[in-house]
Amino acid sequence: MKVTLSIAALAAVVSAAPAPSFSNLKAIRQAAPEISDGDILNYALTLEHLEDKFYRDGLANYTAEAFAQAGFDATFYSNLKEISSDETIHVSFLTAALEEAGVTPVQECTYNFGVSDPKTFVMLSSILEGVGVSAYLGAAAEIMSAEYLTAAGSILTVESRHSAYIRASLGQSPFPSPFDVPLSLNQVFTLAAPFIVSCPPENPPLPVKAFPMLMSAPTNGNITTGKEITLLTPDSVVKPADGSSQIYGAFITVTGPVFAPATAVDGGFTLTVPEAPEGTAPIAGQTYVVLTACNTTVTDDTVAAGPAVFEVTPPMQH
């Protein structure tokens, strides 16, 4: 069943692009509810449980021979086992940190990853690793303890190396942009929630919510800046409250969102992937876009659906 979402039109359209100010980090800090370091560590642990189970299942379901037949050699399989081990250690580390702080750690949930072979497993691995980088980067602005911030940073850098390695193994640029993309807690949870079937009832609640789903249409093919793409809203209908105001796709970057007018079509919206303004973070590599009626900022209060996640091929690889 689809849900119809009416989003209020926001006034005051900005006529000139603002100067780079790392406004997305500011928006994440300003929009986040009052949360504790324990909440953030449990949020991180929720994501690490998901990754840990994903890799354990993949290694249990697909042999080295199966990966080799899919084009991934013995070295890749060995490194995949190392990545899996890293995720298991991250789970143990965060669990111990929460217990030491007197906070009940969340337990592993039940998941459905929907992979059918080694190739789709590696493709989803790349997406999950990229989301993990964006999750830690976005949460860093909310961590109060310097000790926890350093610990989270040490995990972030490892997740980034995982991401670069997997991307290179898929023939993608391992470093498609000079900047990674920070995401808010709710934006990350929106991307993780479809894989979560159920969680233990004794798990402490997290201060997060999932926005309506937004996804790149399979017909989009190779995506580059300047290309028109379709974004699908499979479980909702997004429309402005007054029935006529403009809806935008907001491409999230560390220097602030880049907006593109969106046109309603059956099942979603079409828009053209914009070029980022000169002097700001480019739109390249693993990219995130949300739907909004606001073209000045992106906060959890202005997001109508998404983010959708997809790959934008860097200009040098067009």
Secondary structure, DSSP 8 states (H G I E B T S, - for coil): --EEEEE-------SS------HHHHHHHHHS-S--HHHHHHHHHHHHHHHHHHHHHHHHHS-HHHHHHTT--HHHHHHHHHHHHHHHHHHHHHHHHHHHTT-------EE-----SHHHHHHHHHHHHHHHHHHHHHHGGG---HHHHHHHHHHHHHHHHHHHHHHHHTTS-SS-SSS-----HHHHHHHHGGGEEE--TTS---S-------EE-GGG-SB-TT-EEEEE-TTEEEEETTS-S-EEEEE--TT--EEEEEEEETTEEEEE-----TTS----EEEEEEEES-SS---TTTEEEEEEEEEE--GGG-
